[in-house]
Amino acid sequence: RKPVTDGLALEKAGLQTNAKGFLETNKHCQTKVPHIYAVGDVAGGYLLAHKASYEGEIAAEHIAGKSAAVDFKAMPWAIFTTPEIAGVGYTEEEAKKKGRDVIVGKFSIAASGRLLTMGEDIDGFVKVVADKKTHEILGIGMVGPEVSNMISEGTLAIEMGAVLED
């Protein structure tokens, strides 16, 4: 996927795309021209409809004078392949790049009673990335059947600031 910016005459507005073709934005979805906002696929990041809607809300609130800012910490995503892949929060590598000392747990998706009752092939895993000192859950990744539905629990855990003991 790539942004469709041809024909927008960005240069006339004082804008240009980055090397990947996206418009750079700040935490309020503003471009380098403060009265021009960019959301959705043209702004890069996750190319998801719910991300675009969220950014649109943030931009509208900021235009209305509120101090709204994007926070993608609890933005879930899923890939509808066989098996499905889903995630939320940081990967182990991303957490380390952010300077976090992490602890990682990985276990078989076969522990899901739901999948057993559905007669699904239960290949797959769940990976939890947490802060080693505080035990704050930083990210969750899943591979297996129905994980696009199960990632909502991980999203809630990250949004609520859950720790491993939770």
C-alpha positions as CSV (number, residue, x, y, z in Angstrom):
1,R,0.0,0.0,0.0
2,K,1.1,3.5,-0.6
3,P,-0.3,7.0,-0.3
4,V,-2.0,8.6,-3.2
5,T,-0.8,12.2,-3.3
6,D,-0.5,12.8,-7.0
7,G,-2.6,15.7,-8.2
8,L,-2.8,17.3,-4.7
9,A,-0.3,20.1,-5.7
10,L,1.4,19.7,-2.4
11,E,4.3,21.9,-3.5
12,K,1.9,24.8,-4.0
13,A,0.9,24.5,-0.4
14,G,4.6,24.4,0.8
15,L,4.6,20.6,1.4
16,Q,6.5,17.7,0.1
17,T,6.4,14.0,0.9
18,N,9.2,12.1,2.6
19,A,11.2,9.4,0.8
20,K,8.4,6.9,1.2
21,G,5.8,9.2,-0.2
22,F,4.1,10.2,3.1
23,L,3.4,13.6,4.6
24,E,5.2,14.1,8.0
25,T,2.9,15.1,10.8
26,N,3.2,16.0,14.5
27,K,1.2,14.6,17.4
28,H,-1.8,16.8,16.4
29,C,-1.7,15.5,12.8
30,Q,-0.4,18.9,11.5
31,T,2.0,19.0,8.6
32,K,4.9,21.5,8.6
33,V,2.3,24.0,7.4
34,P,0.4,24.4,10.7
35,H,-3.1,25.0,9.1
36,I,-2.8,21.8,7.0
37,Y,-3.5,18.5,8.6
38,A,-2.9,15.0,7.2
39,V,-4.6,11.8,8.3
40,G,-4.9,8.2,7.2
41,D,-2.8,6.6,4.6
42,V,-1.2,9.8,3.4
43,A,0.3,10.3,6.9
44,G,1.9,6.9,7.1
45,G,2.1,4.6,10.0
46,Y,-0.4,1.8,10.2
47,L,-2.5,1.9,7.1
48,L,-5.8,1.0,8.8
49,A,-9.2,2.5,8.6
50,H,-9.6,2.8,12.4
51,K,-6.3,4.6,12.6
52,A,-7.4,7.1,9.9
53,S,-10.7,7.8,11.8
54,Y,-8.8,8.3,15.0
55,E,-6.4,10.7,13.4
56,G,-9.4,12.6,11.9
57,E,-10.9,13.0,15.3
58,I,-7.6,14.2,16.8
59,A,-7.2,16.8,14.0
60,A,-10.7,18.0,14.4
61,E,-10.3,18.4,18.1
62,H,-7.0,20.3,17.7
63,I,-8.6,22.6,15.1
64,A,-11.4,23.3,17.6
65,G,-8.8,24.4,20.2
66,K,-8.5,21.2,22.3
67,S,-5.2,19.8,23.3
68,A,-5.8,16.4,21.6
69,A,-2.8,14.4,20.5
70,V,-2.4,11.0,18.9
71,D,-1.3,8.0,21.0
72,F,-1.0,4.8,19.1
73,K,0.1,2.8,22.1
74,A,-3.1,0.7,22.1
75,M,-3.8,0.6,18.4
76,P,-4.5,-3.1,17.5
77,W,-3.8,-4.5,14.0
78,A,-4.5,-7.8,12.3
79,I,-3.5,-9.6,9.2
80,F,-6.3,-11.9,7.9
81,T,-4.1,-14.8,6.6
82,T,-4.1,-18.4,7.6
83,P,-3.0,-18.4,10.3
84,E,-4.1,-14.9,11.4
85,I,-1.5,-12.5,12.9
86,A,-2.4,-9.8,15.3
87,G,-0.6,-7.4,17.6
88,V,-0.9,-4.3,19.8
89,G,1.7,-2.2,21.5
90,Y,5.5,-2.6,21.0
91,T,7.3,-5.6,19.6
92,E,10.3,-6.8,21.6
93,E,12.6,-4.9,19.3
94,E,10.6,-1.7,19.4
95,A,10.5,-1.7,23.2
96,K,14.3,-2.2,23.3
97,K,14.8,0.7,20.9
98,K,12.7,2.9,23.3
99,G,15.3,2.0,26.0
100,R,13.1,-0.4,27.9
101,D,14.6,-3.5,29.6
102,V,12.1,-6.2,28.6
103,I,11.0,-9.6,29.7
104,V,9.3,-11.8,27.2
105,G,6.9,-14.6,27.6
106,K,5.8,-16.9,24.7
107,F,3.3,-19.7,24.9
108,S,1.3,-21.9,22.6
109,I,-2.1,-20.7,21.4
110,A,-3.2,-24.3,22.1
111,A,-3.9,-23.1,25.7
112,S,-7.1,-21.4,24.3
113,G,-10.1,-23.5,25.2
114,R,-12.1,-21.5,22.7
115,L,-10.0,-22.8,19.8
116,L,-10.3,-26.4,21.1
117,T,-14.1,-26.1,21.2
118,M,-14.1,-24.8,17.6
119,G,-12.1,-27.8,16.4
120,E,-9.5,-25.4,15.0
121,D,-6.0,-26.4,14.1
122,I,-4.2,-25.0,17.1
123,D,-0.8,-24.1,15.7
124,G,0.4,-20.7,16.8
125,F,1.5,-18.7,19.8
126,V,1.0,-15.6,22.0
127,K,4.0,-13.4,22.8
128,V,3.9,-10.9,25.7
129,V,6.5,-8.1,26.0
130,A,6.7,-6.4,29.4
131,D,9.0,-4.0,31.3
132,K,11.4,-6.2,33.3
133,K,11.3,-3.9,36.4
134,T,7.7,-2.6,36.5
135,H,6.0,-5.6,34.8
136,E,4.0,-3.1,32.6
137,I,2.7,-4.9,29.5
138,L,4.2,-3.1,26.5
139,G,3.0,-5.3,23.7
140,I,1.3,-8.5,22.7
141,G,1.7,-10.4,19.4
142,M,-0.4,-13.4,18.4
143,V,-0.3,-16.0,15.6
144,G,-3.1,-18.5,15.1
145,P,-6.8,-19.0,14.3
146,E,-9.2,-16.3,15.5
147,V,-6.4,-14.0,17.0
148,S,-7.9,-11.0,15.2
149,N,-10.8,-11.4,17.7
150,M,-8.6,-12.2,20.7
151,I,-6.3,-9.2,20.3
152,S,-8.9,-7.0,21.9
153,E,-8.1,-8.3,25.3
154,G,-4.4,-7.4,24.7
155,T,-5.5,-3.9,23.6
156,L,-7.5,-3.5,26.8
157,A,-4.6,-4.6,28.9
158,I,-2.3,-2.0,27.3
159,E,-4.9,0.8,27.4
160,M,-5.5,0.1,31.1
161,G,-1.8,0.0,32.0
162,A,-2.0,-3.7,33.1
163,V,1.0,-5.4,34.5
164,L,1.9,-9.1,34.2
165,E,0.3,-10.0,37.5
166,D,-3.0,-8.7,36.2
